[in-house]
Amino acid sequence: MATVSPCTKVCVIGADGLCDGCLRTSREIAVWGLIPDEVARRVMADLSRRRADSDPEQVVEG
């Protein structure tokens, strides 16, 4: 089963090289439909860290 894309339809690559909407790199976006699910899941797991790095105030501590 294909991993669902994290795209939020805010497709702007920022100065940091990440999409402002989904925080993927342009390379990750370009190959998303071609990469194995295992690789896509690793990228998805990494997006939480990227969110924390880009905006620490949005991270909710549990």
C-alpha positions in Angstrom: 0.0 0.0 0.0 1.4 3.4 -1.0 2.3 5.9 1.7 0.0 8.9 1.6 1.8 12.1 0.5 2.2 14.8 3.2 1.6 17.5 0.6 -0.5 20.4 2.0 -0.8 22.2 -1.4 1.5 25.0 -0.2 4.3 24.3 -2.7 7.0 26.8 -2.1 10.6 25.8 -1.6 12.2 28.1 1.1 15.7 29.2 1.5 16.4 26.2 3.7 15.6 23.9 0.7 12.4 22.6 2.2 8.8 23.0 1.1 7.0 25.5 3.3 4.0 23.3 3.3 5.1 19.7 3.8 8.8 20.3 4.7 10.1 17.8 2.1 13.0 18.6 -0.1 12.4 19.2 -3.8 14.1 15.8 -4.5 11.7 14.0 -2.0 8.8 15.7 -3.7 9.9 14.7 -7.2 10.4 11.1 -6.4 7.6 10.6 -3.9 5.5 8.3 -6.1 8.6 6.2 -7.1 10.2 5.5 -3.8 9.5 2.3 -1.8 7.0 2.6 1.1 9.7 2.0 3.6 11.7 5.0 2.4 8.5 7.2 2.4 7.7 6.1 5.9 11.2 7.2 7.0 10.7 10.6 5.4 7.3 10.9 7.1 8.9 10.1 10.5 11.6 12.7 9.8 9.0 15.4 9.1 8.3 15.7 12.9 11.9 16.6 13.5 11.9 19.1 10.6 8.8 20.7 12.0 10.5 21.0 15.4 13.6 22.5 13.8 11.6 25.0 11.7 9.2 26.1 14.4 9.9 24.9 18.0 6.7 26.6 19.4 4.5 24.2 17.3 5.9 21.1 19.0 3.5 19.9 21.8 5.3 18.2 24.6 3.6 15.1 26.0 
